[in-house]
Amino acid sequence: MTEAAHMQMNEPEAHFNTTRRPTGPVILDLKNISLSFGGVRALTDISFDVRQHEIRAIIGPNGAGKSSMLNVINGVYRPQQGQIVYRGEVRKNMDCHAAAKSGIARTFQNIALLKGMSVLDNIMTGRNLKMKSSFLMQALYWGPARREEIAHRVKAEEIIDFLEIQAIRKTPVGRLPYGLQKRVELGRALAAEPDILLLDEPMAGMNVEEKQDMCRFILDVNDQFGTTIVLIEHDMGVVMDISDRVVVLDYGKKIGDGTPDEVRANQDVINAYLGVAHP
């Protein structure tokens, strides 16, 4: 990271109305998490918690372990050490499917949409875990399966209205510009009605206007739906403006944790973003 990135921590470009519902009790508690790939330590003894309804940011220079931490939370990786407590229960042997069923949804750093399908159909895929009809009944589109799909389409249309993408609802997502594809991916995650939404660089590659729109949607999701959000983001102006608390990683270790003002004043964080050499 450059000095300009550090300066951006102190001078955010845009300001948003961050008056939101108060945060609640701890919903997710990560205790002494360590993760290795062979001889490479991706995460070392990291602990932090996430409170209900808050926006919790994870920041740090490239290679700090941010995406690895999200992958631990939603079951892609299983840490060699540490404990994950979700809703007061120790989570054991959690995989991605189980995480999704328990109310954890995810977007990805690299867009993972079905490019040949329409916006509506992509968002409908986020309803899969909510559907109870058998595959055969869905294929025949008969009876309860037909009624169920109609109900799920109503939910998908509500998300389309919320994200203000009505005009492109039937457009194949592969034809959409990058910023709108990111919005569709957010919609697919919201279709699962998650309790915790994990966002991996939701504003990467966006211009200023697209970032402002995405910030507004993230704040509205948090406020109107009450969704707890854990996000990775490199734009420090955005992070400091919309987050309730920020945890900072560097070389797989936690070097800061607190409110945006506390993190902004943390000398270890300043050193990491200025590229101060590690001993």
Long-range contacts (C-beta under 8 A, 24 or more apart in sequence): 1-61, 1-62, 1-272, 1-273, 1-274, 1-275, 2-275, 3-274, 5-234, 5-236, 5-273, 6-236, 6-270, 6-273, 6-274, 8-235, 8-236, 8-237, 9-236, 9-237, 9-240, 9-264, 9-273, 10-264, 11-237, 12-236, 12-237, 12-238, 12-240, 12-241, 13-208, 13-237, 14-208, 14-211, 14-212, 14-215, 14-237, 14-238, 14-241, 15-241, 16-215, 16-216, 16-219, 16-241, 16-242, 17-219, 18-219, 18-241, 18-242, 20-53, 20-219, 20-222, 20-223, 21-53, 21-223, 21-226, 22-53, 23-51, 23-52, 23-53, 23-54, 23-244, 24-51, 24-52, 24-53, 25-51, 25-52, 26-50, 26-51, 26-52, 27-51, 27-52, 27-86, 27-87, 27-195, 27-196, 27-228, 28-73, 28-84, 28-85, 28-86, 28-196, 28-228, 28-230, 29-84, 29-85, 29-86, 30-69, 30-72, 30-73, 30-82, 30-83, 30-84, 30-85, 31-82, 31-83, 31-84, 31-85, 32-81, 32-82, 32-83, 33-69, 33-72, 33-79, 33-81, 33-82, 33-83, 33-84, 34-79, 34-80, 34-81, 34-82, 35-65, 35-68, 35-72, 35-77, 35-79, 35-80, 36-80, 41-252, 42-68, 42-252, 43-68, 43-69, 43-72, 43-79, 43-249, 43-252, 44-252, 44-253, 45-81, 45-82, 45-253, 45-254, 46-82, 46-249, 46-252, 46-253, 46-254, 47-82, 47-254, 48-247, 48-254, 48-257, 50-196, 50-228, 50-230, 51-228, 51-244, 51-245, 52-228, 53-222, 53-226, 53-227, 53-228, 54-222, 54-228, 54-229, 54-244, 54-245, 55-218, 55-219, 55-222, 55-229, 55-231, 55-242, 55-243, 55-244, 56-228, 56-229, 56-230, 56-231, 56-243, 56-244, 56-245, 56-246, 56-247, 57-230, 57-231, 57-232, 57-233, 57-239, 57-243, 57-245, 57-246, 57-247, 58-230, 58-231, 58-232, 58-246, 58-247, 58-248, 58-249, 59-232, 59-233, 59-234, 59-236, 59-239, 59-246, 59-247, 59-248, 59-249, 59-263, 60-248, 60-249, 60-250, 60-255, 60-272, 61-250, 61-272, 61-273, 61-275, 63-251, 64-249, 64-250, 64-251, 64-252, 64-272, 65-249, 65-251, 65-252, 66-232, 66-249, 67-109, 67-200, 67-232, 68-252, 69-249, 70-106, 70-198, 70-200, 70-230, 70-232, 73-99, 73-104, 73-196, 73-198, 73-230, 74-99, 74-100, 74-104, 74-106, 74-198, 75-99, 100-129, 100-192, 101-129, 103-193, 103-194, 103-195, 103-196, 104-194, 104-195, 104-196, 104-198, 105-189, 105-190, 105-192, 105-194, 105-196, 105-197, 105-198, 106-189, 106-197, 106-198, 106-200, 107-182, 107-185, 107-186, 107-188, 107-189, 107-197, 107-198, 107-199, 107-200, 107-202, 108-185, 108-200, 109-200, 109-201, 109-204, 109-232, 111-178, 111-181, 111-182, 111-185, 112-185, 113-173, 113-181, 113-184, 113-185, 113-188, 114-173, 115-172, 115-173, 115-174, 116-172, 116-174, 117-172, 117-173, 118-169, 118-170, 118-171, 118-172, 118-173, 119-160, 119-165, 119-168, 119-169, 119-170, 119-171, 119-173, 119-176, 119-184, 119-187, 120-153, 120-156, 120-157, 120-160, 120-169, 120-170, 122-173, 122-184, 122-187, 122-188, 123-156, 123-159, 123-160, 123-184, 123-187, 123-188, 123-191, 124-152, 124-153, 124-156, 124-191, 125-188, 125-191, 126-156, 126-187, 126-188, 126-189, 126-190, 126-191, 126-192, 127-152, 127-155, 127-156, 127-191, 127-192, 129-192, 130-192, 130-193, 155-191, 155-193, 156-187, 156-191, 159-187, 159-190, 159-191, 160-187, 162-187, 162-190, 162-217, 162-220, 163-187, 163-217, 178-205, 178-206, 179-206, 179-207, 179-210, 179-213, 179-214, 182-206, 182-210, 182-214, 183-213, 183-214, 183-217, 186-214, 186-217, 186-221, 190-221, 190-225, 190-227, 194-227, 195-227, 195-228, 196-227, 196-228, 196-229, 196-230, 197-221, 197-227, 197-228, 197-229, 197-230, 198-230, 198-231, 199-229, 199-230, 199-231, 199-232, 199-233, 200-231, 200-232, 201-232, 201-233, 201-234, 202-231, 202-233, 203-233, 203-235, 203-238, 204-234, 211-235, 211-238, 215-241, 215-242, 218-242, 236-273, 240-264, 248-272, 251-278
